[in-house]
Amino acid sequence: MRKFLWTWLAIAIAIGLTAWLLPGVKVNGGFFALLLIAAVFGLVNAVIGRILKLLTLPLTLMTLGLFSLVINALMLLLTAWWLDRLDVDGFLTALAATLLISLFSTIAQMIVLRGNRRN
């Protein structure tokens, strides 16, 4: 349960950093808005994203995994469509945002997991 909460926090921080860096991504609200966006983004990826990834598996294999970035960008756009607290300007912005969110959340999770191993 603790790992889940740390992962959720890492994704929220990654979304916040991405919104700070990319002018086409805007978060309306504070920290709790980031937590809500991270939760909805995680649920969208867990449910709809997995179905899409399964259906597009041949295309993903033909592009050596690059099509999964397109699916992640679509999931971010879907999250922005559902939530008023997240604004993403377009598909290319969503594509860049998903790359940054993946990078930042991976770094944050590595830091958190390293800190938890010491305790």
Contacts in CASP RR format, 6 or more apart in sequence:
PFRMAT RR
TARGET T0000
AUTHOR 0000-0000-0000
METHOD contacts of the structure
MODEL  1
MRKFLWTWLAIAIAIGLTAWLLPGVKVNGGFFALLLIAAVFGLVNAVIGR
ILKLLTLPLTLMTLGLFSLVINALMLLLTAWWLDRLDVDGFLTALAATLL
ISLFSTIAQMIVLRGNRRN
2 116 0 8 1.000
3 113 0 8 1.000
3 116 0 8 1.000
6 109 0 8 1.000
6 112 0 8 1.000
6 113 0 8 1.000
6 116 0 8 1.000
7 105 0 8 1.000
7 109 0 8 1.000
8 35 0 8 1.000
8 38 0 8 1.000
8 39 0 8 1.000
9 35 0 8 1.000
9 38 0 8 1.000
9 108 0 8 1.000
9 112 0 8 1.000
10 104 0 8 1.000
10 105 0 8 1.000
10 108 0 8 1.000
10 109 0 8 1.000
10 112 0 8 1.000
11 38 0 8 1.000
11 41 0 8 1.000
11 42 0 8 1.000
11 101 0 8 1.000
11 105 0 8 1.000
12 31 0 8 1.000
12 34 0 8 1.000
12 35 0 8 1.000
12 37 0 8 1.000
12 38 0 8 1.000
13 34 0 8 1.000
13 104 0 8 1.000
13 105 0 8 1.000
13 108 0 8 1.000
14 100 0 8 1.000
14 101 0 8 1.000
14 102 0 8 1.000
14 103 0 8 1.000
14 104 0 8 1.000
14 105 0 8 1.000
14 108 0 8 1.000
15 27 0 8 1.000
15 34 0 8 1.000
15 37 0 8 1.000
15 38 0 8 1.000
15 41 0 8 1.000
15 86 0 8 1.000
15 101 0 8 1.000
16 27 0 8 1.000
16 34 0 8 1.000
17 100 0 8 1.000
17 104 0 8 1.000
18 25 0 8 1.000
18 97 0 8 1.000
18 100 0 8 1.000
18 101 0 8 1.000
18 104 0 8 1.000
19 25 0 8 1.000
19 26 0 8 1.000
19 27 0 8 1.000
21 100 0 8 1.000
22 93 0 8 1.000
22 96 0 8 1.000
22 97 0 8 1.000
22 100 0 8 1.000
24 87 0 8 1.000
24 88 0 8 1.000
24 89 0 8 1.000
24 90 0 8 1.000
24 93 0 8 1.000
25 86 0 8 1.000
25 87 0 8 1.000
25 88 0 8 1.000
25 89 0 8 1.000
25 93 0 8 1.000
25 97 0 8 1.000
26 86 0 8 1.000
26 87 0 8 1.000
27 33 0 8 1.000
27 34 0 8 1.000
27 37 0 8 1.000
27 85 0 8 1.000
27 86 0 8 1.000
27 87 0 8 1.000
28 84 0 8 1.000
28 85 0 8 1.000
28 86 0 8 1.000
28 87 0 8 1.000
29 85 0 8 1.000
33 85 0 8 1.000
36 83 0 8 1.000
36 85 0 8 1.000
37 79 0 8 1.000
37 83 0 8 1.000
37 85 0 8 1.000
37 86 0 8 1.000
40 79 0 8 1.000
40 82 0 8 1.000
40 83 0 8 1.000
41 75 0 8 1.000
41 76 0 8 1.000
41 79 0 8 1.000
44 75 0 8 1.000
44 78 0 8 1.000
44 79 0 8 1.000
44 82 0 8 1.000
45 72 0 8 1.000
45 75 0 8 1.000
48 75 0 8 1.000
48 78 0 8 1.000
49 71 0 8 1.000
49 75 0 8 1.000
52 71 0 8 1.000
52 74 0 8 1.000
52 75 0 8 1.000
53 60 0 8 1.000
53 68 0 8 1.000
53 71 0 8 1.000
56 67 0 8 1.000
56 71 0 8 1.000
59 67 0 8 1.000
60 66 0 8 1.000
60 67 0 8 1.000
60 68 0 8 1.000
60 71 0 8 1.000
69 95 0 8 1.000
69 98 0 8 1.000
69 99 0 8 1.000
70 95 0 8 1.000
72 98 0 8 1.000
72 102 0 8 1.000
73 91 0 8 1.000
73 94 0 8 1.000
73 95 0 8 1.000
73 97 0 8 1.000
73 98 0 8 1.000
74 94 0 8 1.000
75 98 0 8 1.000
76 88 0 8 1.000
76 94 0 8 1.000
76 97 0 8 1.000
76 98 0 8 1.000
76 101 0 8 1.000
77 88 0 8 1.000
77 90 0 8 1.000
77 91 0 8 1.000
77 94 0 8 1.000
79 86 0 8 1.000
80 86 0 8 1.000
80 87 0 8 1.000
80 88 0 8 1.000
80 94 0 8 1.000
88 94 0 8 1.000
88 97 0 8 1.000
END
